[in-house]
Amino acid sequence: MLMLAVIDANILVSALWSRNGSPAKVLSLVLNGKVIPCIDSRIMHEYRAVLSRPKFGFTEREIDALLSWFEDYGFSVVPEPLEDAFIDEADKKFYEVARHCGAVLVTGNLKHFPSDPQIVNAATFLKMVQK
C-alpha cells in the first residue's frame, strides 16, 4: 500500500549523512516509490537551502538530483494557510502540506509540532509502513 508523507528537511539531512539509520530507510522508501512525498514550493526551497549549507558538504549535483526526483515524483500541492501557532514558524509549511494531503509528517523535531498521531519520527513511520 502506498503512503503519502511529508518529509521534514532534517530527515533528508540525516538520511544523507548516515545511510544506515531510520531516516535513510524512510528516504529509501520514498526513492523506491513505496512512499509518495507531498511537497510544495516552500518545502522544495527549504530542502535546497538546508542541503546547500557548506557544513553538510553535499554537491550541487547531488542536491539537484535528489530535488529533481522529488519534483518529478512528489505530489505537489498549494495548501491553505493554517492559523495554528508554532514554536518555529518555519516548520508550519510542513504541517500545512501534511494536513492538506492527509499525509503523515515525518520529522526529527516532534517538539516543534502539535501533538498529533500523524506527526511521527522516522522509526515510528517505518513501523507504520510495515503494518
DSSP file (Angstrom, degrees, kcal/mol; ACC not computed):
  #  RESIDUE AA STRUCTURE BP1 BP2  ACC     N-H-->O    O-->H-N    N-H-->O    O-->H-N    TCO  KAPPA ALPHA  PHI   PSI    X-CA   Y-CA   Z-CA
    1    1 A M              0   0    0      0, 0.0     2,-0.2     0, 0.0     0, 0.0   0.000 360.0 360.0 360.0 129.9    0.0    0.0    0.0
    2    2 A L        -     0   0    0     33,-0.1     2,-0.4     1,-0.0    33,-0.2  -0.538 360.0-158.7 -77.1 142.8    1.3    3.4   -1.0
    3    3 A M  E     -a   35   0A   0     31,-1.2    33,-3.3    -2,-0.2     2,-0.4  -0.921  12.4-133.4-120.5 148.7    1.5    6.1    1.7
    4    4 A L  E     +a   36   0A   0     -2,-0.4   100,-1.9    31,-0.2     2,-0.3  -0.843  33.1 172.5 -95.9 137.5    1.7    9.8    1.5
    5    5 A A  E     -ab  37 104A   0     31,-2.4    33,-2.6    -2,-0.4     2,-0.6  -0.999  32.3-141.9-146.8 144.5    4.2   11.5    3.6
    6    6 A V  E     - b   0 105A   0     98,-3.0   100,-3.0    -2,-0.3     2,-0.7  -0.940  25.3-150.7-100.8 124.7    5.7   14.9    4.2
    7    7 A I  E     - b   0 106A   0     -2,-0.6   100,-0.2    31,-0.4    98,-0.1  -0.870   9.8-135.5-103.2 115.4    9.4   14.6    4.9
    8    8 A D    >>  -     0   0    0     98,-2.8     4,-1.4    -2,-0.7     3,-1.2  -0.333  22.4-116.0 -65.2 149.7   10.9   17.3    7.1
    9    9 A A  H 3> S+     0   0    0      1,-0.3     4,-2.3     2,-0.2     5,-0.2   0.825 114.3  62.0 -58.2 -33.0   14.3   18.7    5.9
   10   10 A N  H 3> S+     0   0    0      1,-0.2     4,-2.1     2,-0.2    -1,-0.3   0.813 100.8  53.5 -66.4 -27.5   16.0   17.3    9.0
   11   11 A I  H <> S+     0   0    0     -3,-1.2     4,-2.5    95,-0.3    -1,-0.2   0.900 107.9  50.4 -70.7 -41.0   15.1   13.8    7.9
   12   12 A L  H  X S+     0   0    0     -4,-1.4     4,-2.2     2,-0.2     5,-0.2   0.941 111.6  47.3 -61.3 -46.9   16.7   14.3    4.5
   13   13 A V  H  X S+     0   0    0     -4,-2.3     4,-2.0     1,-0.2     5,-0.2   0.942 113.7  47.3 -60.5 -47.7   19.9   15.6    6.0
   14   14 A S  H  X S+     0   0    0     -4,-2.1     4,-2.4     1,-0.2    -1,-0.2   0.893 111.1  52.2 -60.8 -40.0   20.0   12.7    8.5
   15   15 A A  H  < S+     0   0    0     -4,-2.5    -1,-0.2     8,-0.2    -2,-0.2   0.885 112.7  43.9 -64.1 -39.6   19.3   10.2    5.7
   16   16 A L  H  < S+     0   0    0     -4,-2.2     3,-0.2    -5,-0.2    -1,-0.2   0.785 115.1  48.8 -78.6 -27.3   22.1   11.5    3.5
   17   17 A W  H  < S+     0   0    0     -4,-2.0     2,-0.5     1,-0.3    -2,-0.2   0.897 122.6  27.8 -77.2 -42.5   24.6   11.8    6.4
   18   18 A S    ><  -     0   0    0     -4,-2.4     3,-0.8    -5,-0.2     6,-0.4  -0.931  63.7-169.2-127.5 107.4   24.0    8.3    7.8
   19   19 A R  T 3  S+     0   0    0     -2,-0.5    -1,-0.1     1,-0.2    -4,-0.1   0.467  82.5  56.5 -76.2  -0.8   22.9    5.7    5.3
   20   20 A N  T 3  S+     0   0    0      4,-0.1    -1,-0.2     5,-0.0    -5,-0.1   0.576  86.7  89.1-108.2 -11.4   22.1    3.1    8.0
   21   21 A G  S <> S-     0   0    0     -3,-0.8     4,-1.6    -7,-0.2     3,-0.2  -0.152  91.1 -93.0 -85.4 178.8   19.6    4.9   10.3
   22   22 A S  H  > S+     0   0    0      1,-0.2     4,-2.2     2,-0.2     5,-0.2   0.878 122.8  56.6 -59.1 -42.0   15.8    5.2   10.2
   23   23 A P  H  > S+     0   0    0      0, 0.0     4,-2.5     0, 0.0    -1,-0.2   0.903 106.2  51.3 -58.5 -38.6   15.8    8.4    8.2
   24   24 A A  H  > S+     0   0    0     -6,-0.4     4,-2.3    -3,-0.2    -2,-0.2   0.880 108.9  50.8 -64.5 -37.2   17.8    6.7    5.5
   25   25 A K  H  X S+     0   0    0     -4,-1.6     4,-2.0     2,-0.2    -1,-0.2   0.875 109.3  51.1 -67.8 -36.9   15.3    3.9    5.4
   26   26 A V  H  X S+     0   0    0     -4,-2.2     4,-1.9     2,-0.2    -2,-0.2   0.948 111.0  47.6 -63.1 -48.4   12.5    6.4    5.1
   27   27 A L  H  X S+     0   0    0     -4,-2.5     4,-3.0     1,-0.2     5,-0.2   0.884 108.8  55.2 -61.2 -38.1   14.3    8.1    2.2
   28   28 A S  H  X S+     0   0    0     -4,-2.3     4,-1.9     1,-0.2    -1,-0.2   0.905 106.0  51.2 -60.9 -41.9   14.8    4.7    0.6
   29   29 A L  H  <>S+     0   0    0     -4,-2.0     5,-2.2     2,-0.2     6,-1.4   0.895 112.2  47.6 -61.6 -39.3   11.1    4.0    0.7
   30   30 A V  H ><5S+     0   0    0     -4,-1.9     3,-1.6     4,-0.2    -2,-0.2   0.956 113.3  46.0 -65.1 -50.6   10.5    7.4   -0.9
   31   31 A L  H 3<5S+     0   0    0     -4,-3.0    -1,-0.2     1,-0.3    -2,-0.2   0.740 110.6  54.4 -68.5 -22.5   13.0    6.8   -3.7
   32   32 A N  T 3<5S-     0   0    0     -4,-1.9    -1,-0.3    -5,-0.2    -2,-0.2   0.350 116.4-113.2 -91.7   5.6   11.8    3.3   -4.3
   33   33 A G  T < 5S+     0   0    0     -3,-1.6    -3,-0.2     2,-0.3    -2,-0.1   0.593  88.0 113.3  79.0  11.0    8.2    4.5   -4.8
   34   34 A K  S   <S+     0   0    0     -5,-2.2   -31,-1.2    -6,-0.2     2,-0.4   0.690  80.6  39.0 -86.9 -19.5    6.7    2.9   -1.8
   35   35 A V  E    S-a    3   0A   0     -6,-1.4    -2,-0.3   -33,-0.2    -1,-0.2  -0.999  77.7-144.6-130.1 129.7    6.0    6.3   -0.2
   36   36 A I  E     -a    4   0A   0    -33,-3.3   -31,-2.4    -2,-0.4     2,-0.3  -0.842  19.2-136.5 -95.5 119.8    4.8    9.4   -2.1
   37   37 A P  E     -a    5   0A   0      0, 0.0    38,-3.2     0, 0.0     2,-0.5  -0.587   9.2-144.8 -77.7 134.9    6.3   12.6   -0.8
   38   38 A C  E     +d   75   0B   0    -33,-2.6   -31,-0.4    -2,-0.3     2,-0.3  -0.857  31.8 166.0 -96.5 131.6    3.9   15.6   -0.5
   39   39 A I  E     -d   76   0B   0     36,-2.3    38,-2.5    -2,-0.5     2,-0.3  -0.878  24.3-167.5-138.2 165.2    5.6   18.9   -1.3
   40   40 A D     >  -     0   0    0     -2,-0.3     4,-2.3    36,-0.2     5,-0.2  -0.903  47.3 -92.2-143.0 176.9    5.0   22.5   -2.1
   41   41 A S  H  > S+     0   0    0     36,-0.4     4,-2.1    -2,-0.3     5,-0.1   0.844 124.0  54.2 -62.7 -33.2    7.3   25.2   -3.4
   42   42 A R  H  > S+     0   0    0      2,-0.2     4,-2.2     1,-0.2    -1,-0.2   0.897 108.9  47.8 -67.8 -39.8    8.2   26.4    0.1
   43   43 A I  H  > S+     0   0    0      2,-0.2     4,-2.9     1,-0.2    -2,-0.2   0.923 111.3  50.3 -65.9 -43.9    9.3   22.9    1.1
   44   44 A M  H  X S+     0   0    0     -4,-2.3     4,-2.2     1,-0.2    -2,-0.2   0.899 110.2  50.9 -62.1 -39.1   11.4   22.5   -2.0
   45   45 A H  H  X S+     0   0    0     -4,-2.1     4,-2.6    -5,-0.2    -1,-0.2   0.920 111.4  47.6 -63.3 -43.5   13.0   25.9   -1.3
   46   46 A E  H  X S+     0   0    0     -4,-2.2     4,-3.0     2,-0.2     5,-0.3   0.915 108.4  54.7 -65.9 -41.6   13.8   24.8    2.3
   47   47 A Y  H  X S+     0   0    0     -4,-2.9     4,-2.8     1,-0.2     5,-0.2   0.952 112.3  44.0 -53.7 -49.8   15.2   21.4    1.1
   48   48 A R  H  X S+     0   0    0     -4,-2.2     4,-1.7     1,-0.2    -2,-0.2   0.930 114.4  48.9 -63.4 -45.4   17.6   23.3   -1.3
   49   49 A A  H  < S+     0   0    0     -4,-2.6     4,-0.3     2,-0.2    -1,-0.2   0.922 116.5  41.8 -61.6 -44.9   18.6   25.9    1.3
   50   50 A V  H >< S+     0   0    0     -4,-3.0     3,-1.5     1,-0.2    -2,-0.2   0.946 115.6  47.7 -69.5 -48.4   19.3   23.3    4.1
   51   51 A L  H 3< S+     0   0    0     -4,-2.8     7,-0.5    -5,-0.3    -1,-0.2   0.751 107.0  59.7 -66.4 -22.3   21.1   20.8    1.8
   52   52 A S  T 3< S+     0   0    0     -4,-1.7    -1,-0.3    -5,-0.2    -2,-0.2   0.524  73.4 120.5 -83.7  -5.9   23.2   23.6    0.3
   53   53 A R    X>  -     0   0    0     -3,-1.5     3,-2.0    -4,-0.3     4,-0.8  -0.401  68.6-131.7 -60.9 130.3   24.7   24.6    3.7
   54   54 A P  G >4 S+     0   0    0      0, 0.0     3,-0.7     0, 0.0    -1,-0.2   0.808 100.9  68.5 -55.0 -32.8   28.5   24.2    3.4
   55   55 A K  G 34 S+     0   0    0      1,-0.2    -2,-0.1     2,-0.1    -3,-0.0   0.739  97.8  52.8 -62.4 -21.0   28.7   22.3    6.7
   56   56 A F  G <4 S-     0   0    0     -3,-2.0    -1,-0.2    -6,-0.2    -4,-0.1   0.774  93.9-146.5 -86.5 -26.3   26.9   19.3    5.1
   57   57 A G    <<  +     0   0    0     -4,-0.8     2,-0.3    -3,-0.7    -2,-0.1   0.678  39.0 153.4  74.0  18.0   29.2   19.0    2.1
   58   58 A F        -     0   0    0     -7,-0.5    -1,-0.2    -5,-0.4     2,-0.1  -0.618  42.3-123.3 -79.7 139.9   26.6   17.9   -0.4
   59   59 A T     >  -     0   0    0     -2,-0.3     4,-2.4     1,-0.1     5,-0.2  -0.418  17.0-117.1 -79.0 158.0   27.5   18.8   -4.0
   60   60 A E  H  > S+     0   0    0      1,-0.2     4,-3.0     2,-0.2     5,-0.2   0.877 117.4  55.0 -60.0 -37.3   25.2   20.9   -6.2
   61   61 A R  H  > S+     0   0    0      2,-0.2     4,-2.3     1,-0.2    -1,-0.2   0.913 108.2  47.4 -63.4 -43.4   24.8   17.8   -8.5
   62   62 A E  H  > S+     0   0    0      2,-0.2     4,-2.2     1,-0.2    -2,-0.2   0.921 114.5  46.9 -63.1 -44.1   23.7   15.6   -5.6
   63   63 A I  H  X S+     0   0    0     -4,-2.4     4,-2.8     1,-0.2     5,-0.3   0.935 112.0  49.8 -64.3 -46.9   21.2   18.2   -4.4
   64   64 A D  H  X S+     0   0    0     -4,-3.0     4,-2.5     1,-0.2     5,-0.2   0.899 110.3  51.1 -59.1 -42.1   19.9   18.8   -7.9
   65   65 A A  H  X S+     0   0    0     -4,-2.3     4,-1.7    -5,-0.2    -1,-0.2   0.932 113.7  43.6 -62.9 -46.1   19.4   15.0   -8.5
   66   66 A L  H  X S+     0   0    0     -4,-2.2     4,-2.0     1,-0.2    -2,-0.2   0.936 116.5  45.6 -65.7 -46.4   17.5   14.5   -5.2
   67   67 A L  H  X S+     0   0    0     -4,-2.8     4,-2.4     1,-0.2    -1,-0.2   0.847 109.2  55.4 -70.2 -32.7   15.3   17.6   -5.6
   68   68 A S  H  X S+     0   0    0     -4,-2.5     4,-2.6    -5,-0.3    -1,-0.2   0.900 106.9  51.9 -62.2 -39.6   14.6   16.8   -9.3
   69   69 A W  H  X S+     0   0    0     -4,-1.7     4,-2.8    -5,-0.2     5,-0.4   0.940 109.7  48.3 -61.9 -46.3   13.4   13.4   -8.1
   70   70 A F  H  X S+     0   0    0     -4,-2.0     4,-2.0     1,-0.2    -2,-0.2   0.900 113.4  48.1 -60.8 -40.8   11.1   15.0   -5.5
   71   71 A E  H  < S+     0   0    0     -4,-2.4    -1,-0.2     1,-0.2    -2,-0.2   0.893 116.5  43.0 -66.5 -39.5    9.7   17.4   -8.2
   72   72 A D  H  < S+     0   0    0     -4,-2.6    -2,-0.2    -5,-0.2    -1,-0.2   0.873 130.2  21.8 -74.8 -38.2    9.1   14.7  -10.7
   73   73 A Y  H  < S+     0   0    0     -4,-2.8    -3,-0.2    -5,-0.2    -2,-0.2   0.515 100.3  97.7-113.2  -8.3    7.6   12.0   -8.4
   74   74 A G  S  < S-     0   0    0     -4,-2.0     2,-0.8    -5,-0.4   -36,-0.2  -0.358  77.9-112.4 -79.5 163.8    6.3   14.0   -5.5
   75   75 A F  E     -d   38   0B   0    -38,-3.2   -36,-2.3    -2,-0.1     2,-0.4  -0.864  36.5-155.7 -97.3 104.8    2.7   15.1   -5.0
   76   76 A S  E     +d   39   0B   0     -2,-0.8     2,-0.3   -38,-0.2   -36,-0.2  -0.694  19.6 169.4 -91.7 131.5    2.9   18.9   -5.3
   77   77 A V        -     0   0    0    -38,-2.5   -36,-0.4    -2,-0.4    20,-0.1  -0.836  37.1-137.5-133.3 168.2    0.1   21.0   -3.6
   78   78 A V        -     0   0    0     -2,-0.3   -38,-0.1   -38,-0.1     2,-0.0  -0.857  36.6-159.9-125.4  93.5   -0.8   24.5   -2.7
   79   79 A P        -     0   0    0      0, 0.0    18,-0.1     0, 0.0    17,-0.1  -0.310  20.9-106.0 -78.0 157.5   -2.2   24.2    0.8
   80   80 A E        -     0   0    0     16,-0.2    20,-0.1     1,-0.1     2,-0.1  -0.586  44.3-105.2 -72.6 139.8   -4.5   26.6    2.6
   81   81 A P        -     0   0    0      0, 0.0     2,-0.3     0, 0.0    -1,-0.1  -0.411  34.3-141.5 -65.1 143.8   -2.6   28.6    5.3
   82   82 A L        -     0   0    0      2,-0.1    14,-0.1    -2,-0.1    13,-0.0  -0.796   9.3-141.2-106.6 151.4   -3.4   27.4    8.9
   83   83 A E        +     0   0    0     -2,-0.3    -1,-0.1     2,-0.1     0, 0.0   0.548  59.6 125.9 -87.0  -8.5   -3.8   29.7   11.9
   84   84 A D        -     0   0    0      1,-0.1     2,-0.3     8,-0.1    -2,-0.1  -0.179  60.7-125.0 -54.6 140.0   -2.1   27.4   14.3
   85   85 A A        -     0   0    0      2,-0.0     2,-0.3     7,-0.0    -1,-0.1  -0.672  27.0-159.8 -86.9 143.7    0.8   28.9   16.2
   86   86 A F        -     0   0    0     -2,-0.3     3,-0.4     1,-0.1    27,-0.1  -0.935  28.5-133.4-126.6 147.2    4.2   27.2   16.0
   87   87 A I  S    S+     0   0    0     25,-0.5     2,-0.5    -2,-0.3    -1,-0.1   0.928 112.0  25.8 -57.9 -46.0    7.3   27.2   18.1
   88   88 A D  S >  S-     0   0    0     24,-0.4     3,-2.5     1,-0.1     4,-0.4  -0.931  75.5-160.2-122.0 103.5    9.3   27.6   14.9
   89   89 A E  G >  S+     0   0    0     -2,-0.5     3,-1.1    -3,-0.4     4,-0.4   0.742  88.1  70.5 -57.7 -23.9    7.1   29.2   12.2
   90   90 A A  G 3  S+     0   0    0      1,-0.2     3,-0.4     2,-0.2    -1,-0.3   0.741  94.5  56.1 -65.4 -21.3    9.4   27.9    9.5
   91   91 A D  G X> S+     0   0    0     -3,-2.5     4,-1.2     1,-0.2     3,-0.9   0.641  83.9  85.5 -82.5 -15.1    8.1   24.4   10.4
   92   92 A K  H <> S+     0   0    0     -3,-1.1     4,-2.8    -4,-0.4     5,-0.2   0.839  79.1  62.7 -58.2 -36.7    4.5   25.4    9.7
   93   93 A K  H 3> S+     0   0    0     -4,-0.4     4,-2.3    -3,-0.4    -1,-0.3   0.873 100.9  52.3 -59.0 -38.0    4.7   24.7    6.0
   94   94 A F  H <> S+     0   0    0     -3,-0.9     4,-2.2    -4,-0.3    -1,-0.2   0.907 111.7  46.3 -64.6 -41.3    5.4   21.0    6.6
   95   95 A Y  H  X S+     0   0    0     -4,-1.2     4,-2.8     2,-0.2     5,-0.2   0.906 110.7  52.7 -66.7 -43.2    2.3   20.8    8.8
   96   96 A E  H  X S+     0   0    0     -4,-2.8     4,-2.3     1,-0.2    -2,-0.2   0.917 111.9  45.3 -60.6 -43.7    0.1   22.7    6.3
   97   97 A V  H  X S+     0   0    0     -4,-2.3     4,-2.3     2,-0.2     6,-0.3   0.916 112.7  50.8 -66.9 -43.0    1.1   20.3    3.5
   98   98 A A  H  X>S+     0   0    0     -4,-2.2     5,-2.3     1,-0.2     4,-1.4   0.931 112.9  45.6 -60.7 -45.6    0.6   17.2    5.6
   99   99 A R  H  <5S+     0   0    0     -4,-2.8     3,-0.2     1,-0.2    -1,-0.2   0.915 112.2  51.9 -63.6 -42.5   -2.9   18.4    6.7
  100  100 A H  H  <5S+     0   0    0     -4,-2.3    -1,-0.2    -5,-0.2    -2,-0.2   0.890 118.3  36.7 -60.6 -40.8   -3.8   19.3    3.1
  101  101 A C  H  <5S-     0   0    0     -4,-2.3    -1,-0.2    -5,-0.1    -2,-0.2   0.591 104.4-122.7 -88.3 -12.4   -2.7   15.9    1.8
  102  102 A G  T  <5 +     0   0    0     -4,-1.4    -3,-0.2    -3,-0.2   -98,-0.2   0.849  65.8 148.5  67.5  33.3   -3.9   13.8    4.7
  103  103 A A      < -     0   0    0     -5,-2.3     2,-0.3    -6,-0.3   -98,-0.2  -0.547  55.1-104.9-101.6 161.9   -0.3   12.6    4.9
  104  104 A V  E     -b    5   0A   0   -100,-1.9   -98,-3.0    -2,-0.2     2,-0.6  -0.663  30.4-139.4 -78.8 139.7    2.0   11.6    7.7
  105  105 A L  E     -bc   6 119A   0     13,-3.2    15,-2.7    -2,-0.3     2,-0.6  -0.926  13.8-159.8-103.4 119.6    4.6   14.2    8.7
  106  106 A V  E     +bc   7 120A   0   -100,-3.0   -98,-2.8    -2,-0.6     2,-0.3  -0.890  26.1 153.5-103.8 119.7    8.0   12.6    9.3
  107  107 A T        -     0   0    0     13,-2.5     3,-0.2    -2,-0.6    15,-0.2  -0.961  50.4-144.0-144.0 156.8   10.3   14.8   11.4
  108  108 A G  S    S+     0   0    0     -2,-0.3     2,-0.2     1,-0.2     3,-0.2   0.379  97.5  66.4 -95.8   0.3   13.2   14.7   13.8
  109  109 A N    >   +     0   0    0      1,-0.2     3,-1.9     2,-0.1     4,-0.3  -0.524  52.8 158.2-120.7  62.5   11.7   17.7   15.7
  110  110 A L  G >  S+     0   0    0      1,-0.3     3,-1.6    -2,-0.2    -1,-0.2   0.826  71.9  64.3 -56.7 -32.7    8.5   16.4   17.2
  111  111 A K  G 3  S+     0   0    0      1,-0.3    -1,-0.3    -3,-0.2   -24,-0.1   0.706  93.2  62.8 -65.8 -19.0    8.5   19.1   19.9
  112  112 A H  G <  S+     0   0    0     -3,-1.9   -25,-0.5   -25,-0.1   -24,-0.4   0.554 101.5  60.7 -82.0  -6.8    8.1   21.7   17.1
  113  113 A F  S <  S-     0   0    0     -3,-1.6     3,-0.1    -4,-0.3   -27,-0.0  -0.792  92.7 -92.5-121.8 159.8    4.7   20.4   16.1
  114  114 A P        -     0   0    0      0, 0.0     2,-0.5     0, 0.0    -1,-0.1  -0.300  55.1 -90.9 -63.0 154.7    1.3   19.9   17.7
  115  115 A S        +     0   0    0     -4,-0.1    -4,-0.0     3,-0.0     3,-0.0  -0.579  69.0 147.3 -68.4 120.1    0.7   16.6   19.3
  116  116 A D    >   -     0   0    0     -2,-0.5     3,-2.1     3,-0.3    -3,-0.0  -0.952  54.8-131.8-159.0 131.8   -0.9   14.5   16.5
  117  117 A P  T 3  S+     0   0    0      0, 0.0    -2,-0.0     0, 0.0    -1,-0.0   0.672 108.4  61.6 -64.4 -13.9   -0.7   10.8   15.7
  118  118 A Q  T 3  S+     0   0    0      1,-0.1   -13,-3.2   -14,-0.1     2,-0.6   0.389  89.7  77.4 -91.4   3.3    0.1   11.7   12.1
  119  119 A I  E <   +c  105   0A   0     -3,-2.1    -3,-0.3   -15,-0.2     2,-0.3  -0.952  67.9 154.0-114.5 112.4    3.3   13.5   13.1
  120  120 A V  E     -c  106   0A   0    -15,-2.7   -13,-2.5    -2,-0.6     2,-0.1  -0.861  43.2-109.5-137.6 163.2    6.0   11.0   13.8
  121  121 A N     >  -     0   0    0     -2,-0.3     4,-2.2   -15,-0.2     5,-0.2  -0.382  47.5 -96.0 -84.7 175.0    9.7   10.4   13.9
  122  122 A A  H  > S+     0   0    0      1,-0.2     4,-2.2   -15,-0.2     5,-0.2   0.889 121.9  52.3 -62.8 -42.3   11.4    8.1   11.3
  123  123 A A  H  > S+     0   0    0      1,-0.2     4,-1.5     2,-0.2    -1,-0.2   0.908 111.3  46.9 -63.0 -42.2   11.4    5.0   13.4
  124  124 A T  H  > S+     0   0    0      1,-0.2     4,-2.0     2,-0.2    -1,-0.2   0.898 109.8  54.1 -66.2 -39.9    7.7    5.2   14.1
  125  125 A F  H  X S+     0   0    0     -4,-2.2     4,-2.3     1,-0.2    -2,-0.2   0.912 104.7  54.1 -60.5 -42.3    7.0    5.9   10.5
  126  126 A L  H  X S+     0   0    0     -4,-2.2     4,-1.6     1,-0.2    -1,-0.2   0.887 108.1  50.0 -60.4 -38.4    8.8    2.7    9.5
  127  127 A K  H  X S+     0   0    0     -4,-1.5     4,-0.9     1,-0.2    -1,-0.2   0.887 109.1  52.3 -65.6 -38.5    6.6    0.8   11.9
  128  128 A M  H >< S+     0   0    0     -4,-2.0     3,-0.6     1,-0.2    -2,-0.2   0.898 108.5  50.2 -63.5 -40.7    3.5    2.4   10.3
  129  129 A V  H 3< S+     0   0    0     -4,-2.3    -1,-0.2     1,-0.2    -2,-0.2   0.852 106.5  55.6 -66.9 -35.0    4.6    1.4    6.8
  130  130 A Q  H 3<        0   0    0     -4,-1.6    -1,-0.2     1,-0.2    -2,-0.2   0.701 360.0 360.0 -72.8 -19.5    5.2   -2.2    7.9
  131  131 A K    <<        0   0    0     -4,-0.9    -1,-0.2    -3,-0.6    -2,-0.1   0.501 360.0 360.0 -68.7 360.0    1.6   -2.6    9.2
